[in-house]
Amino acid sequence: MRRLLLALVVAAGPLLLPGLSAPAQAAPSAVTLGGVTVHLRAGTTQVVTVNHRRGSRARVSLWVLRDGAWRRRLTSTDGHIGYGGLVAGGRRHQGTGTTPLGTYGLVSAFGTHPHAATRELPYRRIRPGDYWVEDNASPFYNRYRNKAQGGFRWWLPLSDENGSERLAAYPRQYEYALVLDYNAEQVRHRGAGIFLHVNGTGATAGCVSAPRWLLKKLMHRLDPARVPVIAIGR
């Protein structure tokens, strides 16, 4: 009789006492969406994937977690990566035109439009004198800063290894731009100013770009409460 009861318990799985529920299943730390490996963060339910196709071309898609399943909501095959191709984020070097592989947070935004351009993401409207600091000697390396605030050599040309990017010089690409938290720890010479922005004429200098319509929708839909990330893969 004991052997019969044991067999029934094993076949049925673990028994639960009245008033207790089954232990919650841990959320996966990684998923594959559209052929791209995504390393999820706690609470992530919005993902942008960048799937490299050929040359500088990439498919850029928005995925949303609904009822336990990831569903593609937006997609374009007219995205672009850097002219130097893809490289592991930890091995990237400033000025190489490479786009970092991996998963990164989409943490803020900037552009030429009023604050209404975004849903809830922190947003800055580009003003005269605004730069993205790429001066390796500056404590504000890889940060948004106005030249009037000082602290970096804004006068250096962009061709210089410490030249910073004047944001107003790119009104087309930076009409809508989302900031990745790539190199948020400010490792010098690893690279600064990695964004998801509106397409230019082709390959980027290391950012990811996508059609204007897609950026406009992403700016409105991405919600920091849903911990959005971007995953860049081959």
N, C-alpha and C positions, 0 to 999 in steps of 0.2 A: 504494500500500500504506500509506504514512504517513497519507494522508487517511482511509483506512478505519479504521485504529487510532485516530485522533483522534476520529472519529465514534463509535466504540464507547466510548471513555473518557467523552466528554461524555454519552452516553446512559445510561451506568451510574452516573454520579456520581463523586465523588472516590474514588481508590483508597487502600487502607490497607496499609501495609507489615506483614509478619508480626510478631506480637507487639505491635502497636499497636491501640488501640481508637478508636472515633469520639469526637470531642470532645463532652463533656457539654453538653446543652442547658441554657441558663440558665432558672431558674424564673421564671415570669411575675411582674412586680411588682404586677399588679392582676388580679383576676378579678371576674366578676359572678355573684353568688349570690342567687337569689330576687329578682332585680331591683335588688339593691344592689351598688354598686361597692365592692370590698374592696381596700385597699392592703396587700398582704402584707408581713410582716416576715420576715427570714431565719429559717427553721425553723418558720414558722407552719403547723400542720396542724389547728388548731381555730379556728373562726370563729363568732361569734354575729352574726346580722344582725338589724337593726331596720328594717322596711319600713313607712313611714308609709302609712296607708290613708285615713282621713278623721277630721276633728276631732282628738282626742288619741289615737285608736286606731292600733295598729301590730301587725304580725305579727313575732313574735320567734322566731328559729330557731337551732338549733345545727347546724353543718356540720362534717364530719370528712373529712380527706383520706385515702383508702384506695386503694392500688394505682393511684395517679395520677389518681384521680377524686374530686371533691367530692360527698359524699353527705349529705343532710339526715337527722339523727338525731332531733331533737326540734323541735316547732313549736307555737306558740299564736297565735291571732288576737286574744287578749284582752290584748295589751300596751298600754302607754300612754307618751306623751311629755309634754313640758311644756305648760302651758296657753298659753304664748306661741308655740307652734309650733317650727319648725326654723330654725336660722340657721347660717351658716358659723362654724366654731369660732373663727377669728381675729377675727370681728366681734361675738362674743357679749359682752354686758354683764351684770354681776352684778345680780340682782334683777328680771330681765325675764321669768323663767319660761320661757325658751327652752332647747331642747335642741340641743347642738352637732352639726352634720353632720360626717361624717368617720370615719376609722378610728382607734381608740385601743386601747392595751394593756389587758388585764384583769390587773392586777398584784398585787392583794391582796384580802382579804375581811374582813368583820367581821359580828357578829351576836349573838344571845342564847344560842346553843348552845355546848357545849364544842368544843374544837379538832377533834374528830372530824367536825365538820360539813363540813370541806373535805378534799380529797385531799392536795394538796401546796402549795397556795397559802398564802402567809403570812396568818395569821388572828389577829384579836383579838376576844376576847369583851367585849362592852360592860359597862363597870363604872360605878358612880355617879361622876359628875363628868367623864365622857368627852364631848368635843366634837369637831366638825369645825370647824376655825378658819376663819372668814370675815371676820376683822378685817384690813382692808387695811393697817393700820399695824404688823401683827405679822410678825416674821421666820418665824413658823410658819403663815403664810397657806396655805390649802389643804392642811393637814396634820391628822392625827388627834392629839389631845393632851388630857390631863386637866387640869382647872382647877388642881389642886394643884401642877402643874409651872409654872404661871404663863406669862407671855410673851404673853398676849392678854387682851382685855377681855371675859371670859366673862359678865360681869354685864349687858352691853348686851342689850336685847330683840332678838329675831329681826327685828322690824320695822325696826330701825335698819340703816343701810347697812353697818355694821360688826358687826352682831350675828351670833354664831356659833350653830351648830346643836347642841343638846343631844341626843345620840343616844338616850338612854333615853326621851326623850319620844315616840318612834315605835316602840313594841315590835312592832307589826304589820308595818310596812314594813321595819324593819331586823332582823327575825328572821333573814333571810338577805340579805346585801348584798355586791356585788362592786364593787370600786373601779376606775374608769377612770383612766388616766394623763393625762386631759385637764388642761391647764394645770399640768402637773408643774413647769414652769419658774417658776410663781408670778407670772405677770403680774397686777398689781393691777387690780381691778375687772373682770377678765375672767370671774370666777366660780370658785367653789370647791365641792367636794362633789358631783361628778357621779358617780352610782352607777347600777348595775343592781340593783333591789331588788324586794321583794314588792309587789304591787298594793295601793293604798289604795282610796279610793272613786272615783277617776277620774284626771284629768290630774295630772301631777306638777309640781313647782316647777322642773323642768329636767332631772331624772334620766330614766332609762328604767325602767319597771316591768313586771312580768310576773306571772302566777299563781304562787302559792306552790309548787305541785308542780314547776314548771319551774325556779324558783330552787334548790330543794332538789337537783334532779338536776344542775344546772350546778355547784353548789358541790362536789359529789362527783366530777364527771367532768373538770372543767377541770384541766389539768396544765401547770404552768409550763415543763416540758421541751418542751412542744409549742407554746410561744409563743402562747397564745390572744389573740385580738383581738376587738373588737366594732366593727361597721361600721354606722353610722346613715345612712339614706338616705331619699329621698322615694319 
